[in-house]
Amino acid sequence: MKTILITGASSGIGAKTAELFLDAGWHVGLLARRREHLEEMAAGKAATVLTADVTQEDEVEDALATLVRETGRLDVLFNNAGMFGPQGPIDEIGYEDWRRVVDVNLNGMFLAARAGFRQMRAQTPQGGRIINNGSLSAQSPREGSVAYTSTKHAITGLTKTLSLDGRAYDIACGQIDIGNARTAIDAELAARREAAGLPKVRSKDVLEAARAVLHMASLPPEANVQFMTVMATKMPFVGRG
């Protein structure tokens, strides 16, 4: 049975992806700060509940160690946990808000990727796969998203570096850039846009994002999706405004 660790597994893309992997017969490490929903998801399934804050180094390391003690190895890390933060032009964004988004979206992904990379490098047989959750904002920003967009551009650099550094150890790394999946965060952003008189947000079922992650994770070791963009068909992403 293959093993995947999913950060931010208690809601949104993380939760739907975890459900899909569990149904597909994987052992899933469910990592999030809130334990209650994780226990509901894990009931009767091949799952390990891991309560941790991705911004805390020791908690991330301990969570992965707990999973590996139970499963023996880590095949895939879905580096998913993230947050959007307050919207607005840069002069309306407080420094503490900026730091919080950077801490979760960039530092948290670094800590999870470092722990996963270390395990994959040390295990026998060596290797594995890291899938970073980028965003359409890793390619093109939406209005008022300076902190979120900056971190997601940084994740692209993380993905490329992990791909390069992982070659010698059979560690593949890819990135999925998801545009407007129907989650609670997406609904909140849509409401903010509507209140500001901005155009309606087009979205897609979050299951389609989860299916894309499963495809990436299920590839044989010699194949890798470096970057995948999964978006709502009618999003105004391609072309001039």
Order of alpha helices (4+ residues) and beta strands (2+ residues): beta-alpha-beta-alpha-beta-alpha-beta-alpha-alpha-beta-alpha-beta-alpha-alpha-beta
